[in-house]
């Protein structure tokens, strides 16, 4: 029979064994934990050493250099030089008319238009008999100084290849206040829905008979429907000017934007040959 005293000693021994077990487990956990911490510290130290040797961790006096080594600055980009000269002094005139001007040209005569631009002179032989309304309008507007000091606001280098001019606002929405009818849409030069290089044609809103003062000059064959009055042809010297403007590109990088070249019509004149 177990006495009360023996029972107390047995309980005390079991308690001691439990305590010893807990302490052993605690020591084992501590060793594992310390081992992990040591491993982590080792990684941190190695990493820190590597960062230091590559120049990332430097003292305050070299922070600028350290930053430069971590994130090198992008190579500087330079824009191609503007191939065109400084525009002539003067301002665009604000002019508007309520109706198309009366015909004053000799529709049986030959007329030429000269665009004296900052990039060079562009000569245009006009198709008077085939597009009398258009030629008469240009003769009228040029005589009023309407095109002088205006920017050619659009260059297209993808899909179609044109330089667009004739907007005194430079936004693509300006005009003289009147419209002129479409003409010469069956011109023999327009084959296979293509406007050949050298063509000068009227811009419009996409609707019939909505031409105003804006026009475009084609520097490479361009696929377009015959919806834009072809009224002139650029001379050889003018084509060189257009190629120079086109080579400078446009400002969006998407193939349709303002020309990088500063294309300003200093003076536009129409003369009878």
C-alpha positions as CSV (number, residue, x, y, z in Angstrom):
1,X,0.0,0.0,0.0
2,X,1.4,3.4,-1.0
3,X,1.7,5.7,1.9
4,X,0.8,9.4,1.7
5,X,4.4,10.3,2.0
6,X,5.4,8.1,-0.9
7,X,2.6,9.6,-3.0
8,X,3.9,13.1,-2.4
9,X,7.4,12.1,-3.4
10,X,6.1,10.5,-6.6
11,X,4.2,13.6,-7.5
12,X,7.2,15.7,-6.9
13,X,9.3,13.5,-9.1
14,X,6.8,13.7,-11.9
15,X,6.6,17.4,-11.6
16,X,10.4,17.7,-11.8
17,X,10.5,15.5,-14.9
18,X,7.9,17.7,-16.6
19,X,9.9,20.8,-15.8
20,X,13.1,19.2,-17.1
21,X,11.3,18.2,-20.3
22,X,9.9,21.7,-20.8
23,X,13.4,23.2,-20.2
24,X,14.9,20.8,-22.7
25,X,12.3,21.7,-25.3
26,X,12.8,25.4,-24.6
27,X,16.6,25.0,-25.1
28,X,16.1,23.1,-28.3
29,X,13.7,25.8,-29.6
30,X,16.2,28.5,-28.7
31,X,19.0,26.7,-30.5
32,X,16.8,26.5,-33.7
33,X,15.8,30.1,-33.4
34,X,19.3,31.3,-32.9
35,X,20.5,29.2,-35.8
36,X,17.9,30.8,-38.0
37,X,18.8,34.3,-36.8
38,X,22.4,33.6,-37.5
39,X,21.6,32.4,-41.0
40,X,19.6,35.5,-41.7
41,X,22.2,37.8,-40.3
42,X,24.8,36.0,-42.4
43,X,22.7,36.7,-45.5
44,X,22.2,40.4,-44.5
45,X,25.9,40.8,-43.9
46,X,26.9,39.2,-47.2
47,X,24.4,41.3,-49.0
48,X,25.5,44.4,-47.2
49,X,29.1,43.7,-48.2
50,X,28.1,43.1,-51.8
51,X,26.2,46.4,-51.8
52,X,29.1,48.2,-50.3
53,X,31.6,46.9,-52.8
54,X,29.3,48.0,-55.7
55,X,29.2,51.5,-54.3
56,X,25.6,51.7,-53.2
57,X,26.4,52.2,-49.5
58,X,28.6,55.2,-49.2
59,X,28.9,58.0,-46.8
60,X,26.9,61.2,-47.1
61,X,29.6,62.9,-49.1
62,X,29.1,60.5,-52.0
63,X,25.3,60.1,-52.1
64,X,25.0,61.7,-55.4
65,X,27.5,59.3,-57.0
66,X,25.9,56.4,-55.3
67,X,22.5,57.2,-56.7
68,X,24.1,57.6,-60.1
69,X,25.6,54.1,-59.9
70,X,22.3,52.5,-58.8
71,X,20.2,54.1,-61.5
72,X,22.2,55.4,-64.4
73,X,20.7,58.4,-66.0
74,X,19.2,57.9,-69.5
75,X,21.4,58.8,-72.4
76,X,20.6,62.3,-73.5
77,X,18.5,62.5,-76.6
78,X,19.0,65.3,-79.1
79,X,16.4,66.5,-81.6
80,X,17.6,66.8,-85.2
81,X,18.4,70.4,-86.1
82,X,15.6,72.4,-87.6
83,X,16.3,72.5,-91.4
84,X,14.4,75.7,-91.9
85,X,15.2,79.3,-91.4
86,X,13.7,81.8,-89.0
87,X,10.4,83.2,-90.1
88,X,10.2,86.6,-91.6
89,X,8.9,89.4,-89.3
90,X,5.1,89.9,-89.4
91,X,1.8,88.5,-88.1
92,X,-1.0,86.5,-89.6
93,X,-3.9,88.7,-90.6
94,X,-7.3,87.9,-89.2
95,X,-9.6,88.0,-92.2
96,X,-12.9,86.5,-93.2
97,X,-15.4,86.8,-96.0
98,X,-19.1,85.8,-96.1
99,X,-19.1,84.4,-99.7
100,X,-16.8,83.1,-102.4
101,X,-15.1,86.0,-104.3
102,X,-16.3,86.8,-107.8
103,X,-14.2,85.4,-110.6
104,X,-11.4,87.8,-111.7
105,X,-8.9,85.4,-113.2
106,X,-8.6,84.6,-116.9
107,X,-9.8,81.0,-116.9
108,X,-8.0,80.3,-120.1
109,X,-4.6,81.5,-118.9
110,X,-1.9,79.7,-116.9
111,X,-1.3,80.7,-113.3
112,X,1.5,79.8,-110.9
113,X,1.6,80.1,-107.1
114,X,4.9,80.6,-105.3
115,X,5.1,79.8,-101.6
116,X,8.1,81.5,-100.2
117,X,8.6,79.4,-97.0
118,X,11.2,79.3,-94.3
119,X,12.4,76.0,-95.7
120,X,12.7,77.2,-99.3
121,X,10.5,78.2,-102.2
122,X,7.8,75.9,-103.5
123,X,6.5,76.7,-107.0
124,X,3.1,75.3,-108.1
125,X,1.8,75.2,-111.6
126,X,-2.0,75.7,-111.2
127,X,-4.7,73.9,-113.2
128,X,-6.7,77.0,-114.0
129,X,-9.2,75.6,-116.6
130,X,-9.8,72.4,-114.6
131,X,-10.3,74.1,-111.2
132,X,-11.2,77.7,-111.9
133,X,-13.1,78.3,-108.6
134,X,-10.1,77.0,-106.6
135,X,-7.5,79.0,-108.6
136,X,-9.5,82.1,-108.4
137,X,-9.9,81.7,-104.6
138,X,-6.2,81.3,-104.2
139,X,-5.5,84.3,-106.3
140,X,-7.9,86.3,-104.2
141,X,-6.6,85.1,-100.8
142,X,-2.9,85.5,-101.8
143,X,-3.6,89.0,-103.0
144,X,-5.0,89.8,-99.5
145,X,-1.9,88.4,-97.8
146,X,-4.1,85.7,-96.2
147,X,-1.4,83.0,-96.3
148,X,1.5,85.2,-95.2
149,X,3.2,84.2,-91.9
150,X,1.0,81.1,-91.6
151,X,2.4,77.8,-90.3
152,X,2.0,74.6,-92.2
153,X,0.4,72.8,-89.3
154,X,0.3,69.1,-90.3
155,X,2.8,66.5,-91.6
156,X,1.6,62.9,-92.3
157,X,4.4,60.3,-92.7
158,X,2.5,57.1,-92.4
159,X,-0.1,55.7,-94.9
160,X,-0.3,59.0,-96.8
161,X,2.5,61.5,-97.3
162,X,1.4,65.1,-97.2
163,X,2.2,68.5,-95.8
164,X,-1.0,70.5,-95.0
165,X,-1.0,74.3,-95.0
166,X,-3.4,77.2,-95.4
167,X,-4.9,77.6,-91.9
168,X,-4.2,81.0,-90.4
169,X,-5.1,79.6,-87.0
170,X,-2.6,76.8,-87.3
171,X,-5.0,74.4,-85.7
172,X,-6.6,72.6,-88.7
173,X,-9.9,74.3,-88.2
174,X,-9.4,77.7,-89.7
175,X,-10.8,79.0,-93.0
176,X,-11.7,82.1,-95.0
177,X,-15.4,82.1,-94.0
178,X,-16.6,80.8,-97.3
179,X,-16.4,77.4,-99.1
180,X,-15.8,76.6,-102.7
181,X,-17.1,73.7,-104.9
182,X,-15.1,70.5,-105.5
183,X,-13.5,70.5,-108.9
184,X,-11.4,68.3,-111.2
185,X,-12.1,65.0,-109.2
186,X,-11.7,63.0,-112.5
187,X,-8.2,64.4,-113.2
188,X,-6.3,61.9,-115.3
189,X,-3.4,62.0,-112.8
190,X,-5.6,60.3,-110.1
191,X,-5.2,56.7,-110.9
192,X,-6.1,53.7,-108.7
193,X,-7.2,56.0,-105.9
194,X,-3.8,57.5,-105.6
195,X,-2.7,61.1,-105.4
196,X,0.8,61.1,-107.0
197,X,3.8,62.9,-105.5
198,X,3.8,66.5,-106.5
199,X,0.0,66.9,-106.4
200,X,-1.4,70.0,-104.6
201,X,-5.1,69.5,-103.5
202,X,-7.7,71.0,-101.4
203,X,-8.4,69.7,-97.9
204,X,-12.1,69.5,-96.8
205,X,-14.3,68.3,-94.0
206,X,-15.1,65.0,-95.6
207,X,-18.3,66.3,-97.1
208,X,-18.7,67.6,-100.7
209,X,-18.0,71.2,-101.5
210,X,-16.5,72.1,-98.1
211,X,-13.1,73.3,-99.3
212,X,-11.9,76.7,-97.9
213,X,-8.3,77.8,-97.7
214,X,-6.5,74.6,-96.4
215,X,-4.6,72.6,-98.9
216,X,-2.0,69.8,-98.9
217,X,1.1,69.0,-100.9
218,X,1.9,65.4,-101.6
219,X,5.6,64.4,-101.3
220,X,5.1,60.7,-102.0
221,X,2.4,58.8,-103.8
222,X,-0.5,58.6,-101.4
223,X,-3.6,56.3,-101.5
224,X,-6.7,58.6,-101.2
225,X,-10.2,58.6,-102.7
226,X,-10.7,61.2,-105.4
227,X,-12.5,63.5,-103.0
228,X,-10.0,66.4,-102.8
229,X,-9.8,68.9,-105.6
230,X,-6.4,68.6,-107.3
231,X,-5.5,72.1,-108.5
232,X,-1.7,72.2,-109.0
233,X,1.6,70.4,-109.3
234,X,4.8,71.2,-107.4
235,X,8.0,72.0,-109.3
236,X,11.2,70.1,-108.9
237,X,12.8,72.6,-106.5
238,X,9.6,72.6,-104.4
239,X,9.8,68.8,-104.2
240,X,13.2,69.0,-102.7
241,X,11.9,71.4,-100.1
242,X,9.0,69.0,-99.3
243,X,11.4,66.1,-98.9
244,X,13.6,68.1,-96.5
245,X,10.6,68.9,-94.4
246,X,9.4,65.3,-94.4
247,X,12.9,64.0,-93.5
248,X,12.7,66.1,-90.2
249,X,9.6,64.1,-89.2
250,X,6.6,65.1,-87.1
251,X,6.2,65.7,-83.4
252,X,4.1,62.8,-82.3
253,X,6.2,59.9,-83.5
254,X,2.9,58.3,-84.7
255,X,3.1,59.5,-88.3
256,X,0.6,62.4,-88.1
257,X,1.3,65.6,-86.3
258,X,2.9,69.0,-86.6
259,X,6.1,69.0,-88.6
260,X,9.4,69.2,-86.6
261,X,10.6,71.6,-89.2
262,X,9.4,75.2,-88.7
263,X,7.4,75.5,-91.9
264,X,6.1,79.0,-92.3
265,X,4.8,80.6,-95.5
266,X,6.5,84.0,-95.4
267,X,4.8,85.1,-98.5
268,X,2.3,83.5,-101.0
269,X,1.9,85.0,-104.5
270,X,-0.2,84.0,-107.5
271,X,0.9,85.2,-110.9
272,X,-0.4,84.9,-114.4
273,X,2.1,83.3,-116.8
